[in-house]
Amino acid sequence: MSRFEYDEEAGQRLHMDVVHEMDDLADSGSNWVDAMRRLNAIDDPLARRLLALHRDCGSGSGECDCGDDEPGERQGWGCETTALIASHFGVDY
């Protein structure tokens, strides 16, 4: 979810309203940690094996990452496989 912040200093300097869109998902790694805790609660053996294969996806060095992806702040599940498993078991990011 995004929120907007008014930049009063830039507004005064540029003589216009300046608003920045702030992405709430990117401001904290705790969202990712909480999501991974919920994902790790899945006890289905096949799902556990698939999740182990795709654990590093989204980091830039995972199974589904191509070489030109730059690692950065995670914006969601690392790959489509992880997202499908999470969806199947009702785990939200």
N, C-alpha and C positions, 0 to 999 in steps of 0.2 A: 504494500500500500504506500502511496506517495503522500507527502504533505508539502506545503509551500511555506517559505519563509521570506518575509519582506526584508530587503537589504537597504536600510535607511541611509547608510554612509554612501553606498554606490548611487542611490537615488539622488542625494544632494549633489554629488560630484558630477553626475551625468544629466541632472535636471529632468529626470523622468522616473517613473516607478520601476523598480528593479525587484523581481521576485525570482527566487531560486526554488526549483523542485528538489525536494529531499526524499531520497528513497529510504524508507524505514527498514527494508530488509538488509540494506548494506551497512547500516550504522552499527551493527553488533554481530559478533561471531556467536553470540549466545543462541540466536535463532537456529543456526546450523547445529550446534551442540544439542539443543533440545530435540530437534528433528531426528538427529542420529540416535539419541536415546530411545525415542519412540520406535524407530526403525529396528534397533537392536533387540527390541522386545519380541519381535516376530520369531517364533520357534519352529516354523515349517522347515524341514531339512533342505528341500530343493531351493526355497527362497534364501536360506542362509548361504548356500553355495553360490548362488547367483550374486547375492549382495557382496560376498567376499571377492568375487571376480571384478565387481564394479565399484569397489570401495574408493578408489582414487580418481574416479571419473569426475571431471569438472575442475581438477587441480592443475591440469596441463600435462600430467604424466599418466593419466588413467587409460584403461582399455579402450574407451570410446573417444578419447581426445586425439585430435589430429596434431601433427607437429607444429603447426603455425598458431595454435591457440595459446594465448598468453594467460598465465594463471592470474587470478585476481580474486576479488571478493565474490563468494558464491552467491548467486541470486536464486537458487532453487536446487532441486535434486541435480546431481552431477550428470546424469544421462537419462535417456528415455527408458532404459531397462529398470533403473532404480525407481523412476517415477511411476512406472506401471506396477511394480511390486508394491510400492507404498500405497498406490491407489487401490489395489486389490485388497490389501489388508486394512484400509481405512486410516492410513497414517498421513497426516497433513504436515506440510513443511512449516 
